[in-house]
Amino acid sequence: MERRERHIEVWENCLRIIEQNIDPQKFKTWFRPIVPVSIEESTLTVEVPTHFFREYLEESFLDIIKMTLKREIGTDAKLVYLIRPVKNGTMIYPASHGTAPVNKPVSINTFSQSGSPDAYVFPGIQRVRIDPRLNPVFCFGNMVAGECNKMGITAGESISAAPGKTPFNPLLLFGGPGLGKTHLAQAIGISIKEKHPELVVLYVTGNEFKTQYMDATMGNKLTEFMAFYQKMDVLIVDDIQDLNSQKAQNAFFNVFNHLHRNGCQLVFTSDRAPVDLQNFEERLLSRFKWGLSVELTRPDYSTRLSMLKARCFREGVNISDDVLVYLATRIRTNFRELEGVLISIIAHATLVHQEVTVPLAEHIIANIIGEQESDVTMDKVQKVVCDYFNITRDALLSKSRKRNIVQARQIAMYMIRHLIGSCSLSAIGSELGGKDHATVLHACNTVADLISIDKTFKKYVDDIEEILVPASE
């Protein structure tokens, strides 16, 4: 009896110190369920609900636990855990081994699209059945590959073949809005479910994770919340930049550690590079860099045109190349805006029984994105190209066949054609040294081919386009 009273007294003294030094809700969630069992010399034994519970204690509160035990027991103090069911009010947390698992789910704050009440489950269940929340439209088959996303698609396909077993863990996809981050992230999840149907996959946004964490904390359901996320085999978090709450980040940090340590696949998207994420803990940012970070960039002309043709095929409509070329030339920002304009044109033409023409496309664009006339002119293109390659205007317009002059002239033709929609091939040729339309077409095709195989040449083109049309436009 005396020994039992001592271990209770020691633990209660520790709790009084801990309670004064941590958040009240954390104290209630993570320390109240702990039950002191015995004390032998300098070793205190306590019961905790699950292995995950113990891991979380050691990852989050190890320093304060050490400090209080040394104060109460001495410098040789040790803590031993027993993993056993522990009553907490009306709820019992089952052990993660030993007894048969409890399969009844806890119905709290469900975010399942189907509305089923199995958003959170008790620890100890080896496999959970949930709606992965993946949109089948966002599959690899509906993606158009280009220089803007090729690396991300390649990494995604490797992950899909062997989730958690590639160097790309975590995979962080970042870039501006409308560049296909969500599509690619979901395509990875869809492909994994097709190839590995036994794996538990979940897509969630950063804001949803943060909201669920807050609800779980207020409802004293944090244990179930954390236990649910530790059961994922593949966790996809879209818009991770919205996870800007320090407390939610702390929970996510522990989820990340648990999943990564157990070989589970993590995929994140962000609207900015990791280095530009604001109000994020450094320890979390460092983990984002463990795997692969891939930037999705603005699609080039050929990718934009391919995307429009693919979408027309999916919609079962036939639109002339003139219209598609006009759209690909006019809208350069992102896939989302390009696709939105295309759907609007198709809908308008269908409703009024009108043929899809360039004038109709011009009208729709003016109503959706405004006129936004480009300030790019032939003169400006020529000046920028000459400055970039450090050549004179006369050299650019000459009949010189020097490699650097020919290269600069071809890039100028390509830029004028794809940045100034109203210029014909003949007009471009006339402006650039009196060349005919066939020469201009050959130059544009040559540039397009070189972009796809020559990284140095592609950088020339990207740099010049960025000067002419900054990304912020």
Disulfide bonds with the S-S distance in Angstrom:
none
